[in-house]
Amino acid sequence: MSDAVSRFDEGLRSILTELEGGAFEVAKTEQELREINARFVGANGSLTSVLKLMRELPGDQRKPKGQAANEVKQKIEARFSARLDALLREAREADLKAPFDVTLPGRGVLPGRLHPITRVRHELLDIFESLGFEVVDGPEIDLHENCFDRLGFPPDHPATDMQDTFFVDRGKGAGDRGTLLRTHTSTMQIREMSRRPPPLAVVSAGAVYRRDDDATHSPMFHQIEGFLVDEKVTMADLKGVLQRFLERLYGEAIEVRLRPSYFPFVEPGAEVDARRPGGSWMEIGGCGMIHPVVFEHVGYDPTKVSGFAFGMGIDRMAMVKFGVPNIKLLFENDVRFLGGF
């Protein structure tokens, strides 16, 4: 028998001896119980050390020894769960037997609040509605053509790749990418302009999805998109609307600037920055004049009408407003988000 096999067997026997000797039963508190459990299955636990020997075992020994180790692990879990249930039961019985004053006032029910994202979303929509924009809603699952093609995205644009977008159904055709979870709320430009003629001023907000998942991104987040189409609309009109919007949102003393940028569905395009006097510039979102190709795809005559569009991230505005340091915290179901903000 190899040395690794001997050490493996001896390790399991030692663990079983401890278990049979009442290793878990001596715990008087949940904290003590979890510390004992960590001695077995923690990063430096005895069972963990035994399992590290698996790579040293002969090939024909790995399966039976793995099964034996798994049986020991199940016994550890069973003993841990049984003792934990007993401790919780004992604590509950102690609470019930303890004297208490029946004349004490009852605990009040704390009122809940809307989630920070929902509150900021409502605030943004209210501002744009007061500026004359109509609030509309649309599906989170949409057609590839509404999300990309009719917005002027070239077929080889990175956003249309599987690694960047959640496709729901790629369809039967070799090149048909079917339906997808919308990557932006810009789909509402196509949907609204396709069903009615100008003039129109529309704003929409909701969840969007992209294959971004790191320290500063989430695969699901929220956007607000607005656009206006009429005759003789200019960039000056766009900046005026954004200026008024940001003044309503952050206060009258706010500076706004547009930096040239590129988006497939606007020309020219720009990033929107804002700052309070003396402060640092903060990127708010993207904007620009709606591209003539978009108008052609919805049946508008680009020689007769013009328009602008803008989009912003609701989550980041909520993070700034409430001091949330990580975007992922907004989606982890922490009940404090519904009360303390």
N, C-alpha and C positions, 0 to 999 in steps of 0.2 A: 504494500500500500504506500502511495506517495506521501511525502510530508504534507503537501497541501490538503490531501484528502483527510489525513489525520487531524490537522488543525481545524479543518472545516467541521468534521464530526464532533470534535471536542468543544468547539465553540457553540454548536447547537445544543449539546448536552448541558453545557454550563448555563445557557439561557433557560432551558427547560427546568433545570434544578432551581434556579431563581424564581421562576414562575410558580412552581409547585410549592416553594417555600413561602409564598404569600407576598411577593414583591409589591404587588399593587394594593393588596389589602391593608398594608400598614399606613397608606396615605390617609391623612385626616382632612385635607383640603383639596380643592380642585387644582390649585397651583402645585402642591406637592405631587399630586397624581400625574400632572403633565410633565413635571421634571423627571419622575421615574420613567414615564413612557419615552422621554427623550433619551434616557440611558440605553434603551433598547433600539429604538428606530430613528433617533436623531442623526445629524450629520456625522457625529463621532460615536454613535451608539454601537453596542456589542453586535447586534444583528447586522447592522450596516457594515461593520468590519468583516464579519463572516462572508457577507455577499461579495465583498471585494476580492475574496479568494477564488471566485468562480472562474476568472480568467486563467488561473494557474492549474485548474483541475484538468485531468485527462478528458478527451472528448467524449468517451463513453460514460463518464461519470457526471457530466454536467446536468443532464436531464433529471436523473434520480435525485441528485443532491439539490437541484433547484426546487424540485417538488417538496423535498423534506424541509427546505428553508421556508417555502411558502406556507407549509402547515404550521411551522413555528410562528410565522408572522401572523397567521390567522388566530392562533391561540393568544398572542400578545394583544391583538385588537379586541378579542372577545373579553379577556380579563380587564383591559382598560375600560371598555364600554360598560361592563357590569359594575365596576367600582364607581365609575362616573355617575351612572344612574342611581347607585346607592347613596352617594354623597349628595346629589341633588334632592333625592327623596328625604334624606335626613335633614337637610337645610329647610325644606318645605315644611316638614313636620315641626321643626323647632320654631319656625315663624308662626305656625298655627297655634302652638301651645303658649307662645309668649303673651304676656298681658298687654292689653292695648286699651286706649281711652276711646270709648264709643262716642264721646261728645265732641271729638275733634272734627273740624270741618273736612268735608270730602275734598279730594284732589280735583281741581278744575280741569276742564278739557281745553287744551291750548288750540287756538284757531290755526288752521293751516293757511298756507299762501301758495300762490302759483309759483312754478319753477322759474328761476331767473331767466332762462331762455324764453319762456312763454311771456314773461312780463316785459322783457325788452322787445320781443316781437310785436306785442300789442302796442307798445309805445311808438315804435317806428311806423307801424301801419296807421296809427291814429294821426301822426304828423303828416304823412303823405296824403291821407284822406282829407285832412284840413286844407291841403294845398291843391285839392281838386282832382286827385288821382282816385280811380275806381279800384277797390280791392277785389281781387279774384283769386280763385284757388284752382289747382290742377293736380293730376295724378303723379305719384312718385315713380310709377313704372310707365315708361313712355317708349315711343318708337325711335329707332336709331335715326331716322330721317329728321324727326323733330329736334332731337338733341344735337345732331351734328350736321347732316347733309344740307338741310334747308337754312341752317345758320351760316353756311359758307365754309365749314371745315373741310379741308382737303382730305381725300380718302386715306392718305398716309399720315395724318396728324397723330401724334403720340397718344392723345386722349382717346382715340378710337381703338387702341390696342387692348387685348384682354387683361394685360397686367396693370392697366390704369383704370379700367371700367368694369363694373359688375354687370355682365350680360345675363339676362334671364333666359332667353331662348334664342339660339343662334339661327334658327330656321332651317329649312330643308335645303335651300340653295347653297352652293359652295361659297359664295361671297356674301350671303345674306346674314347680317348679324342680328336680325330680328329686333327684340325688345331688350330694354335694359333699365336698371335703376338710374334715374336721371342724375347726371353729373353736375347740373346747375339748374337754376330756376329760369334760365334763358329760354327753355322750352315754351314758357308762357308767351313769349313774343310771337312765336309761330302759331300757337293755338289761338290766341286772341285776334291777331291780324288776319288769320285765315277765315275767321267766321264773321267778321264785320269790317266795314270800310272806315277810313279815317274821317274826321279827327277822333283820336282816342288817347287817353292818358290812363295807364294801368300800372298797378303795383301788386306784386304777389310775393308770398313768403312761404318757406317750408323746408323740409329735410332734403338733402342731396347726398350722393354717395360716390366715393372714389376710393381706390385701393391705396390710400395713404394711412399709415399706422406707425407713428413714431412719437417722440417726446412732444412734438408741437402740432401733430396732425391726428385726426380721428377719421376712420373710414365712413362715419356718418356725421354730418354737421348741418348747419342751417344757413340759408341765404335769404336775402330779400332782393328782388329784382323789380325795377321800374322802367317804363319807357313811355315816350310821348311821340305821337305822329300827327303832323298837320302840314300846312303850307308854310314855307319860309322859316322853318325851325333852325336855330343856329346853336353853335357851341356856347354863345353868350347866354342863351336860354337855359342850357344845361347847367352851366356854372351858377346861374342865378337860383335855380331850383335847389341845387346841392348846398349853396351858401345858406339859403333860408332854412333848409332841412337841418343842417348842422347847428345853426343858431338856435333853433327850437330845441335841439337835442342837448347841446352842451352850454348854451347861454349865448348872449349877444356878442360877447367879446371873443370871437373865434375867427381865425384866419383860415382861408381855404386856397389851395393851389392845385393845378392840374399838371401832372408830369407826363410827357409823351410816352406811350406804351403801345403794345400790340395785342389785339384780340381779333380773331378771325371774323367776327360778326359786326365790327364797327370800323369806321375809317373817316376821320382820324380817331385814334384811341388814346386814353390817358388813365393814369392812376390818380386817385383823389387823396390828397393829404390834408390834414387839419392840425392846428395847434392853437393853444391859448397864447396870448402875448407873452413873449419871453420864454416860452416852453419849447419842447422839441416837437418836430413834425411827426405825426402818426399816420400811417397808411390806413385809409378807411375802406377803399374798394376800387373797382375799375369802372370806366365809363367811356362814352364816345358817341359819335354820330352813327346811326344805323347804316350798315353797308347796303349799297344799292342791290347787291345780289340777294340779300334777305328780302327786300321789297319785291323783287322779281319772283321769288319763290312763293310769296303769299298773294300774288296777283295785284300788287300796288305798282303804280307807274312812278319810278324814281325820278323822272323829270318833272313831276308835278307835286310830289310830297317829299318831305324830309322828316327826320326825327332823331331823337337821342335815346340812349339806354344807359342804365347804371346798375351795378350789383355790389352788394356788401355782405360780409359775414356777420350773422347775428351773434354767433357764439363768442367771437372775439370782442364784440361790443359789450356783451354780458360780462366777460372776464374783466374788461377794463372798468366797467361800472361797479362791479361787486368785489373786485380784488381777488379773483380766482387765478391761482398761479399756473394751473395745468388744465388744458382743454378736456382731458380724459375724466377729470373729476366731475364734469357736468353730466356724465352719462353712467355713473356708477351706483345710482339709486340710493345715494346718501340722503336719509330723511331730513337731515339738517337743511338741505337746499329748499325744503318746503316750509321752513319755519323761521330760521334765524336771519334771513336776508331782508 
